[in-house]
Amino acid sequence: MEEREVQVNTATIIPLLWEFLHQFSTLQKLLRTTAWLMKFLLYRFYLSDPMKTVVTPLELHYANLALIRHEQHHYFGAVINILISGKISPKKKLARLTPYIDAKYLLRVGGRLKNSIPNPDEKHPLFLAS
């Protein structure tokens, strides 16, 4: 059997999105820029309607959800993977908050308020890092 020398090249990927998120001075600027970026990508890759000159409130909402989802995966990725697999340990600190993944794939606090009257966002707040 012939032996060959194999050369492996590795590269470190700089977390560009992380750097992108932290260069804005206000949340409004970050949301608008993210909405424009999402609008461009949608237009570029899915050939949707031509890009309009204004960002709609719905696009700002989707940008906000995308940023929240990114932050949750950055800080709570292990918890999210455990919840998706369905095996959360009662010994975990977060287990007493009965976390769950909602329909928008956001990590939320569960708990006793599931049968109460308030708005779902008030009953089940999002997990966010401090």
Buried (B, 14 or more C-beta within 10 A) or exposed (E): EEEEEEEEEEEEEEEEEEEEBEEBEEEEEBBBBBBBEBBEEBBEEEEEEEEEEEBEEEBBEBBBBBBBBBBBEEBBEEBBEBBEEEEBEEEEEBEEBBBBBEEEEBBBBEBEBEEEEEEEEEBBEBBEEE
